[in-house]
Structures are given as structure tokens and as C-alpha cells.
Amino acid sequence: MRVDKWLSAVNVVKRRTIATDMLKSGVVLVNGMKAKASKNVAIGDTVTIEYLKGAKSYEVLQIPVTKTIPKSQKEEYVKAL
């Protein structure tokens, strides 16, 4: 799954356009390397978002098959590091 779709599907960011803008700005890293929106994520990858007040890292636990998942199921798909 593309990293921009994954960020919005697992409710890390609210909208895919926000995820795409973050990727264009270069603040999203996949396994320590700057990523483009088309970068695919796999189970076990680490996605880091560098905010102004610090960075947040997430581990990919599962790839969702639907466009979005309920917020109550977020822990099954992503783990904050």
C-alpha cells in the first residue's frame, strides 16, 4: 500500500491530501529514508513523521484492505514507537 494511503487509512493523519503534502515537504521517513507518496509500505516498516515539536514514529503491523478503518481498531494496524 502507498504510504500516503496508509497514513490516512490507519488514522495517523486526517486526510490523504495532508499526507501527500507532508510527503512533498520531506517530513515523512520510511525506514529512515525520505519517502515519496508512491513509496510502498510493508509489515514491519517504520514510518517517522518529523513535526516541529519533535518526531513521532510508527510501526506498520498490518496493511488495511479497506479505504479506512475504525479508530477503535487502530492498534491492530499501527504501533506508536
N, CA, C and O of each residue as an XYZ file, in Angstrom:
324
protein
N       0.845     -1.172      0.000
C       0.000      0.000      0.000
C       0.895      1.242      0.000
O       1.939      1.268      0.652
N       0.482      2.240     -0.721
C       1.234      3.501     -0.763
C       1.261      4.143      0.616
O       0.307      4.017      1.384
N       2.344      4.826      0.927
C       2.498      5.403      2.257
C       1.463      6.500      2.519
O       1.000      6.637      3.651
N       1.092      7.277      1.513
C       0.079      8.312      1.736
C      -1.286      7.703      2.028
O      -2.018      8.205      2.881
N      -1.634      6.626      1.329
C      -2.898      5.927      1.614
C      -2.871      5.292      2.995
O      -3.866      5.326      3.719
N      -1.733      4.711      3.361
C      -1.616      4.049      4.660
C      -1.768      5.046      5.802
O      -2.454      4.761      6.783
N      -1.136      6.209      5.686
C      -1.226      7.220      6.746
C      -2.665      7.656      6.992
O      -3.063      7.848      8.141
N      -3.448      7.815      5.932
C      -4.834      8.232      6.109
C      -5.731      7.057      6.492
O      -6.677      7.238      7.258
N      -5.457      5.860      5.980
C      -6.308      4.703      6.264
C      -6.252      4.283      7.730
O      -7.261      3.857      8.291
N      -5.079      4.401      8.353
C      -4.941      3.971      9.755
C      -5.092      5.142     10.723
O      -4.765      5.014     11.903
N      -5.578      6.266     10.243
C      -5.910      7.433     11.055
C      -4.707      8.086     11.731
O      -4.832      8.611     12.837
N      -3.549      8.059     11.084
C      -2.403      8.810     11.590
C      -2.585     10.282     11.225
O      -2.306     11.167     12.035
N      -3.055     10.542     10.002
C      -3.438     11.892      9.576
C      -4.898     11.851      9.153
O      -5.428     10.784      8.845
N      -5.550     13.010      9.136
C      -6.989     13.038      8.883
C      -7.358     12.808      7.424
O      -8.334     12.119      7.128
N      -6.574     13.387      6.506
C      -6.913     13.276      5.088
C      -5.684     12.893      4.276
O      -4.550     13.183      4.657
N      -5.933     12.240      3.160
C      -4.827     11.817      2.293
C      -4.091     13.008      1.697
O      -2.884     12.934      1.467
N      -4.797     14.100      1.444
C      -4.129     15.280      0.893
C      -3.112     15.846      1.880
O      -2.063     16.348      1.478
N      -3.425     15.764      3.165
C      -2.478     16.214      4.189
C      -1.243     15.317      4.168
O      -0.114     15.799      4.252
N      -1.467     14.011      4.056
C      -0.354     13.062      3.991
C       0.515     13.345      2.764
O       1.742     13.312      2.856
N      -0.108     13.619      1.625
C       0.635     13.906      0.401
C       1.462     15.179      0.553
O       2.614     15.222      0.121
N       0.885     16.217      1.164
C       1.620     17.460      1.395
C       2.809     17.231      2.325
O       3.881     17.797      2.111
N       2.627     16.406      3.353
C       3.719     16.103      4.279
C       4.846     15.364      3.556
O       6.024     15.621      3.803
N       4.476     14.449      2.665
C       5.482     13.717      1.907
C       6.231     14.639      0.946
O       7.444     14.506      0.783
N       5.521     15.570      0.311
C       6.171     16.524     -0.593
C       7.127     17.437      0.165
O       8.151     17.853     -0.377
N       6.796     17.752      1.419
C       7.646     18.611      2.238
C       8.865     17.877      2.767
O       9.805     18.509      3.249
N       8.866     16.560      2.686
C      10.021     15.789      3.125
C      10.081     15.517      4.614
O      11.161     15.275      5.153
N       8.931     15.553      5.294
C       8.934     15.323      6.743
C       8.544     13.895      7.104
O       8.489     13.556      8.286
N       8.271     13.049      6.106
C       7.907     11.655      6.360
C       9.062     10.759      5.930
O       9.543     10.842      4.800
N       9.496      9.904      6.848
C      10.581      8.973      6.575
C      10.056      7.548      6.692
O       9.298      7.241      7.612
N      10.445      6.689      5.784
C      10.124      5.264      5.859
C      11.440      4.527      6.031
O      12.304      4.570      5.156
N      11.588      3.857      7.150
C      12.832      3.150      7.495
C      14.043      4.074      7.441
O      15.119      3.673      6.995
N      13.863      5.321      7.900
C      14.965      6.269      7.983
C      15.291      7.020      6.716
O      16.215      7.833      6.711
N      14.560      6.776      5.634
C      14.820      7.463      4.367
C      13.604      8.286      3.966
O      12.467      7.845      4.135
N      13.846      9.494      3.429
C      12.735     10.326      2.981
C      11.953      9.595      1.909
O      12.524      8.962      1.021
N      10.627      9.694      2.010
C       9.767      8.923      1.119
C       8.941      9.834      0.225
O       8.627     10.968      0.586
N       8.593      9.317     -0.949
C       7.637      9.962     -1.834
C       6.277      9.337     -1.575
O       6.190      8.289     -0.935
N       5.219      9.965     -2.062
C       3.856      9.470     -1.829
C       3.654      8.081     -2.408
O       2.833      7.318     -1.897
N       4.376      7.736     -3.455
C       4.185      6.451     -4.107
C       4.964      5.316     -3.449
O       4.854      4.167     -3.877
N       5.740      5.614     -2.429
C       6.525      4.580     -1.726
C       5.586      3.580     -1.069
O       4.653      3.967     -0.365
N       5.829      2.304     -1.294
C       5.011      1.260     -0.683
C       5.536      0.926      0.705
O       6.745      0.871      0.929
N       4.609      0.702      1.638
C       4.980      0.265      2.975
C       4.610     -1.206      3.117
O       3.665     -1.693      2.497
N       5.373     -1.891      3.939
C       5.134     -3.310      4.190
C       5.083     -3.528      5.697
O       5.467     -2.655      6.475
N       4.612     -4.688      6.094
C       4.532     -5.021      7.513
C       5.944     -5.018      8.090
O       6.860     -5.610      7.520
N       6.106     -4.347      9.222
C       7.408     -4.255      9.873
C       8.155     -2.969      9.583
O       9.150     -2.681     10.247
N       7.704     -2.182      8.605
C       8.356     -0.909      8.295
C       8.121      0.103      9.410
O       7.128      0.027     10.134
N       9.045      1.049      9.538
C       8.917      2.139     10.496
C       8.673      3.427      9.731
O       9.459      3.798      8.859
N       7.583      4.108     10.057
C       7.236      5.381      9.427
C       7.414      6.470     10.476
O       6.809      6.407     11.546
N       8.245      7.474     10.175
C       8.524      8.566     11.097
C       8.034      9.861     10.488
O       8.284     10.143      9.316
N       7.328     10.655     11.295
C       6.868     11.980     10.873
C       7.574     13.000     11.743
O       7.481     12.945     12.970
N       8.278     13.929     11.119
C       9.033     14.944     11.837
C       8.171     16.206     11.966
O       8.055     16.990     11.025
N       7.573     16.385     13.144
C       6.790     17.583     13.428
C       7.727     18.668     13.941
O       8.898     18.406     14.214
N       7.208     19.893     14.072
C       8.028     20.994     14.576
C       8.464     20.762     16.019
O       9.566     21.154     16.405
N       7.616     20.134     16.809
C       7.927     19.911     18.225
C       8.588     18.560     18.477
O       8.757     18.173     19.633
N       8.958     17.846     17.447
C       9.597     16.544     17.614
C       9.054     15.535     16.629
O       8.109     15.812     15.891
N       9.651     14.377     16.623
C       9.270     13.337     15.674
C       8.434     12.263     16.358
O       8.592     11.993     17.548
N       7.542     11.658     15.580
C       6.754     10.521     16.046
C       6.988      9.368     15.084
O       6.970      9.546     13.866
N       7.208      8.183     15.645
C       7.463      7.002     14.828
C       6.351      5.990     15.018
O       5.784      5.859     16.102
N       6.052      5.284     13.951
C       5.006      4.270     13.951
C       5.525      3.021     13.259
O       6.274      3.106     12.286
N       5.124      1.860     13.766
C       5.465      0.596     13.134
C       4.230      0.048     12.426
O       3.134      0.051     12.986
N       4.409     -0.421     11.194
C       3.314     -0.994     10.414
C       3.091     -2.430     10.895
O       3.972     -3.278     10.756
N       1.904     -2.700     11.463
C       1.580     -4.038     11.937
C       0.766     -4.821     10.917
O       0.958     -6.026     10.752
N      -0.143     -4.133     10.233
C      -0.974     -4.750      9.203
C      -1.239     -3.727      8.111
O      -1.119     -2.521      8.327
N      -1.598     -4.222      6.940
C      -1.998     -3.363      5.833
C      -3.511     -3.474      5.712
O      -4.021     -4.572      5.491
N      -4.257     -2.356      5.852
C      -5.714     -2.431      5.743
C      -6.152     -2.738      4.311
O      -5.512     -2.321      3.345
N      -7.252     -3.474      4.198
C      -7.783     -3.803      2.873
C      -8.874     -2.827      2.454
O      -9.232     -2.773      1.277
N      -9.409     -2.051      3.402
C     -10.433     -1.060      3.093
C      -9.814      0.329      3.080
O      -8.670      0.521      3.492
N     -10.593      1.293      2.600
C     -10.091      2.665      2.482
C      -9.766      3.270      3.844
O      -8.753      3.952      3.993
N     -10.610      3.026      4.828
C     -10.346      3.495      6.190
C     -10.738      2.406      7.170
O     -11.512      1.502      6.852
N     -10.188      2.515      8.361
C     -10.531      1.575      9.421
C     -11.152      2.364     10.564
O     -10.889      3.560     10.684
N     -11.964      1.739     11.404
C     -12.493      2.438     12.577
C     -11.355      2.812     13.542
O     -10.388      2.065     13.691
N     -11.484      3.962     14.185
C     -10.440      4.399     15.113
C     -10.235      3.414     16.246
O      -9.145      3.346     16.814
N     -11.268      2.643     16.588
C     -11.140      1.665     17.665
C     -10.218      0.507     17.280
O      -9.717     -0.194     18.159
N      -9.986      0.293     15.973
C      -9.126     -0.798     15.514
C      -7.724     -0.331     15.130
O      -6.950     -1.107     14.569
N      -7.392      0.911     15.419
C      -6.102      1.481     15.021
C      -4.924      0.681     15.579
O      -3.909      0.526     14.900
N      -5.048      0.172     16.808
C      -3.947     -0.544     17.455
C      -3.596     -1.847     16.741
O      -2.488     -2.357     16.907
N      -4.523     -2.397     15.946
C      -4.253     -3.620     15.201
C      -3.381     -3.357     13.966
O      -2.737     -4.275     13.458
N      -3.359     -2.122     13.486
C      -2.664     -1.790     12.253
C      -1.392     -0.991     12.457
O      -0.489     -1.052     11.623
N      -1.301     -0.247     13.543
C      -0.153      0.633     13.762
C       0.210      0.643     15.242
O      -0.655      0.587     16.115
N       1.534      0.715     15.501
C       2.005      0.795     16.884
C       2.906      2.009     16.996
O       3.875      2.136     16.246
N       2.597      2.905     17.927
C       3.438      4.080     18.144
C       4.706      3.652     18.878
O       4.660      2.899     19.850
N       5.827      4.147     18.391
C       7.117      3.809     18.995
C       7.635      4.938     19.864
O       8.711      4.822     20.450
